[in-house]
Amino acid sequence: MHYSANRRQLLKGIGAAGVLSQLGALPAFATTHSTFATNPSAAWASKQRLYVDGLCFLPDDLNDATASNIDAYICDISDIEAIKQADGTINYKRSYKACIESITEAKQRVEANPDKLLLGLTGKDVNLAKHTERTAVFFQIQGADCVEQSIDTDLSHVDEFYDKGLRVLQLTHHYGNPFSGGALDNDAQGGLNLPLTPAGTALIDKLNHKNILVDVSHSSAQSALDTARVSKSPIVQSHGAARAIVNHARCSPDTVIKAIADTGGLFGVFMMSFWLTNEKVPTIEHYIAQLKHVANVGGIDAVAIANDYPLRGQKTLLELNNNNAEGVKQYLDWWYSLRAKKVLGYDIEPQHAVIPELNHIERMNRIDMALGKAGFTSLDRDKIMGKNWDRVLNQVLI
């Protein structure tokens, strides 16, 4: 029997083999390789594994989408507007004005490049993109500030963004808004852990009705728990980390991970290494430890991969050849400002921003191989690398 391969499948196979020397002997790959002669279809299936990423951005060079080997990803297309407050300070918001412009531009760009990209509108588009050798992008906005002006008009801006291609909406970003408490809300007594508001409950109902996926990344723990309780559809935390490993306000307690899993949703672990480990030197083993923790708390069906950096990696660190000691400096002013406000976890000095092995265009291949080395079964790797996202997207985006 003849076995053919398309270009992206070949890239996955080549990329996987190329990182073996860096990650050590991988039993899962070795088993697959040794059984190729007797069961070639099973062996080739591992090279065809679905790769779905929980958060990234449209790259400047669209060839990065192909080079990344990612079949689909949640694509943050939001933009911010600088708004002057009554006290003269500037607040940066993902406003309606900024985001309606950014989603319009993103839609035009995707549709102008149908050979590389597919605008993800339903869950079926994940496999459509894979089989047509493209990358499906599911538009996401990191903060519902963009629809708050329509609270009194049945959240009509949600309808407008949906028509532009929005399929995932994050309730807030760091700080609370009219819908949700934020992870970094704080006062002199400590974290506020604010609940979902009545407007937030109405927003969840609207998103459920429109078949838009609810994302609780950056929400307070209580708002995330409330959202899990009131949502009629699975919810996700597209990008985050476990507080049980790094005790930080931006990381989620186990109660949140479990509540998300109980909705049938998932929890994506991202690449920002200062929230993955407090160890001085971050490694791929620290990343795998986060995935294992989510699996232990929420089950293997709740585990997913996320980025939160560009497809090619964190740009400044790449320019510095992944020199974390230098690269982390760009975050320190912000970090110290939150330390002064006594926000949980900012008392620990960050020593890095990336895991060098994963700050790379072949990040997904490297994670896949590391999962094999760590003893995850082929089925578990299927789920973590993309099948869990595929399941949730097909359940919600109909």
TAGINOR-V505597 format. One line per field, one symbol per residue. burial: + if it has 24 or more other C-alpha atoms within 12 Angstrom, else -. A space follows every 10 residues. Layout:
burial=???
This chain:
burial=-------+++ +++-+++-++ --+--+-++- -++------- --++++++++ +++++++++- -+-+++++++ ++++++++++ ---------- --++++++++ -+++-++-++ -----+++++ ++++++++++ --++++++++ ++++++++-- ----+-+++- ++-+++++++ ++++++++++ ++++++---- +++++++-++ ++++++++-+ ++++++++++ ++++++++++ ++++++++++ ++++++++++ ++++++++++ ++++++++++ ++++++++-- ++++++++++ +++++-++++ ++++++++++ ++++++++-- -++++-++-- +---+--++- -+++++-+++ ++++++++++ ++++++++++ ++++-+-+++ ++++++++++ +++++++-
